[in-house]
Amino acid sequence: MLRSAIKGFLASCAFMALVACTMVSAGTAAPSHTVNDGDEYTLRPGEQVAVSDAGTLRYERLANDSRCAPDVQCVWAGDAEVTFVWMPGDGAKQSFSLHTGVEPRSQILGARRLTLVSLARGAAPAATVRVDPAGAP
């Protein structure tokens, strides 16, 4: 009797874990926050935010990081590239990259501009972004 209950419990846990993994990998996880014009927000890889009423932005990953280490003297400061996915409310999703040391540092998302403000260090660094109206500098 106890063995049967444990098997049922373990099967339920496995099913719930499978559903959760499927939802995250499909990008259906709910945004953690809404970012409005003029807001700066820090995201970790895998997190997503709603951008006002325009759509959802997901920070995918660090694609490349050749930045000079903080305690090293370098001739060039280097560059880091991070990838995002934009899912507009009324269109197809779009993947793009932003950089810390070279262009592009910003991306137009419908009527808004997303700018990479800063990027922490590490294998999965936090990225701080700002959302402005597309016509703003």
Number of C-alpha atoms within 10 A of each C-alpha: 5 7 8 9 10 11 11 12 12 12 12 12 12 12 12 12 12 11 11 14 13 13 13 13 10 9 16 11 15 13 16 11 15 16 20 18 15 11 12 17 18 17 21 17 18 15 20 24 19 21 24 14 11 17 19 21 25 21 22 20 20 22 14 13 16 12 16 15 11 9 6 7 9 11 7 10 14 14 15 20 21 22 17 19 17 22 20 18 13 8 9 8 13 12 13 13 21 21 22 20 15 11 11 14 15 19 16 14 20 12 10 19 18 21 19 22 16 15 20 12 14 9 12 16 16 20 20 16 18 19 24 20 16 15 9 9 6
